[in-house]
């Protein structure tokens, strides 16, 4: 039923890159901490960097739980489901880190996302994940669902922001600088872009 892969390539890579949505799961080290599960979308915001490394753009939102958990312990799982075609679920278990806008690696990483304008979405960081375990499972119970189109609401909301207003937006949100469990989240004020 399930198979373990040594690398992300061939059909596995094609499957991952073709999915319009994926999910991220993280948790703090505290036994009573909040587990976070987030859907991710927006075509062009995900990239396979090499056979064991993937990355995605972390955009403006109302919290920063994933960033906080990664800063504390680095553990992350990404999951893709086949909602069309043959059933399949792929999980990449690994270690991740948020690369913030003032990091010297930021510009080179951003070049892996040529098909999206990240600035109209309030780009906060690029999350880079190094795979430690790559597995697929059957996905027999995942329903068929049709992809219609991308939503334009996120871009419409954040395209009108500049760094100063985006920083003000983040500062007003309760769980951006600090997670729900009190962990450091997004560094504020928002670091200037190195690009």
C-alpha positions in Angstrom: 0.0 0.0 0.0 2.6 2.6 1.0 6.1 3.1 -0.4 9.2 5.0 0.9 11.2 7.1 -1.5 14.8 8.1 -1.3 14.3 11.3 -3.3 11.8 13.6 -4.9 12.1 13.0 -8.6 10.3 11.5 -11.6 6.6 10.7 -11.1 6.7 11.7 -7.5 8.0 15.1 -8.3 5.5 15.6 -11.1 2.6 14.6 -8.8 3.7 17.0 -6.1 4.2 19.9 -8.5 0.8 19.3 -10.2 -1.3 19.6 -7.1 -3.1 22.9 -6.6 -3.1 22.6 -2.8 -1.0 21.0 -0.1 -1.0 21.0 3.7 1.6 21.7 6.3 1.6 20.3 9.9 3.8 21.5 12.7 3.8 21.5 16.5 5.7 22.9 19.4 7.8 20.8 21.7 5.5 21.3 24.6 3.2 18.3 25.2 0.2 20.6 25.6 1.1 22.9 22.7 -1.1 23.6 19.8 -0.7 21.4 16.7 -1.0 23.5 13.5 -2.4 22.3 10.2 -2.5 24.7 7.3 -3.7 24.5 3.7 -1.4 26.1 1.1 -2.3 27.2 -2.4 -1.6 29.9 -5.0 -0.1 28.5 -8.2 3.6 29.2 -8.4 4.2 29.5 -4.7 5.8 26.0 -4.3 9.0 24.7 -5.7 11.1 21.5 -5.6 14.7 22.8 -5.1 16.5 19.5 -5.4 15.8 15.8 -4.8 15.5 16.3 -1.0 14.6 20.0 -0.6 11.4 21.8 -1.3 10.3 25.4 -0.5 7.2 27.5 -0.5 6.4 31.2 -0.1 4.9 32.2 3.3 2.4 35.0 2.7 0.6 37.4 4.9 -2.1 36.0 7.1 -3.6 36.3 10.5 -1.1 34.1 12.4 2.4 32.7 12.2 2.1 29.3 13.9 4.2 27.4 11.3 7.0 30.0 11.4 7.0 29.9 15.3 7.1 26.1 15.4 9.9 25.9 12.8 11.9 28.5 14.7 11.6 26.4 17.9 12.2 22.9 16.6 12.2 22.7 12.8 9.8 19.7 12.5 7.3 19.8 9.7 5.3 17.5 7.5 3.9 18.4 4.1 1.1 16.5 2.5 -0.4 16.3 -1.0 -3.6 14.4 -2.0 -4.8 13.4 -5.4 -8.3 14.8 -5.7 -8.3 13.9 -9.4 -6.8 10.9 -11.3 -5.5 7.8 -9.5 -5.6 7.9 -5.7 -2.5 8.9 -3.9 -1.3 10.7 -0.8 2.3 11.9 -0.5 3.9 13.1 2.7 7.3 14.7 3.1 8.5 14.6 6.8 11.5 16.8 7.5 13.1 19.8 9.0 12.2 23.3 7.9 13.2 26.8 8.5 11.7 30.2 7.6 14.2 32.2 5.5 13.2 35.8 6.2 13.4 38.7 3.8 16.7 40.1 5.1 18.5 36.7 4.9 21.4 36.7 2.3 19.9 33.5 0.8 16.5 35.1 0.2 17.1 36.5 -3.3 18.5 33.2 -4.6 15.6 31.3 -3.1 13.0 33.7 -4.5 14.4 33.0 -8.0 12.8 29.5 -7.8 9.3 31.2 -8.0 9.2 33.0 -11.3 5.5 32.4 -12.0 4.1 34.4 -9.1 4.4 38.0 -7.9 5.1 37.4 -4.2 5.0 41.1 -3.3 1.3 41.4 -4.1 0.6 38.7 -1.5 2.6 40.2 1.4 5.5 37.9 1.3 6.9 37.3 4.8 9.4 34.5 4.4 10.3 31.5 2.3 9.9 28.2 4.1 12.6 25.7 3.1 12.1 22.0 4.0 14.8 19.3 3.9 13.1 15.9 3.5 14.0 13.1 6.1 11.3 10.7 5.1 9.3 10.6 1.9 6.3 8.3 1.7 3.1 7.7 -0.2 -0.1 5.9 0.8 -3.1 4.8 -1.2 -5.5 7.6 -0.7 -8.5 5.4 -1.5 -10.8 7.3 0.8 -9.9 10.8 -0.6 -12.9 12.0 -2.6 -12.8 13.2 -6.2 -12.9 17.0 -6.3 -12.6 19.3 -9.3 -10.2 22.3 -9.3 -11.9 25.3 -10.7 -9.5 28.2 -10.3 -7.3 30.2 -7.9 -9.1 32.7 -5.6 -8.0 36.3 -6.2 -9.0 37.5 -2.7 -5.6 37.2 -1.1 -3.9 39.2 -3.8 -6.7 41.8 -3.8 -6.4 42.2 0.0 -2.6 42.5 0.2 -1.6 44.1 -3.1 -2.5 47.5 -1.7 0.0 47.1 1.2 3.6 48.4 1.3 6.2 47.3 4.0 5.1 50.0 6.5 1.4 49.2 6.3 2.0 45.4 6.2 4.1 45.8 9.3 1.3 47.7 11.0 -1.2 45.0 10.0 1.1 42.3 11.5 1.6 44.3 14.6 -2.1 44.5 15.3 -2.6 40.7 14.9 -2.3 38.8 18.2 -0.5 35.7 16.9 2.0 37.0 14.4 5.0 38.1 16.6 4.1 35.4 19.1 2.4 32.1 18.6 -0.7 30.9 20.4 1.7 29.0 22.7 3.9 32.0 23.4 6.7 31.1 21.0 8.5 33.8 18.9 6.8 34.0 15.5 7.5 36.5 12.7 10.2 39.0 13.6 8.7 42.5 13.8 9.2 45.1 12.6 9.1 43.3 9.3 12.7 42.9 8.0 13.3 44.8 4.8 13.7 42.7 1.7 17.2 41.9 0.5 15.8 41.8 -3.1 
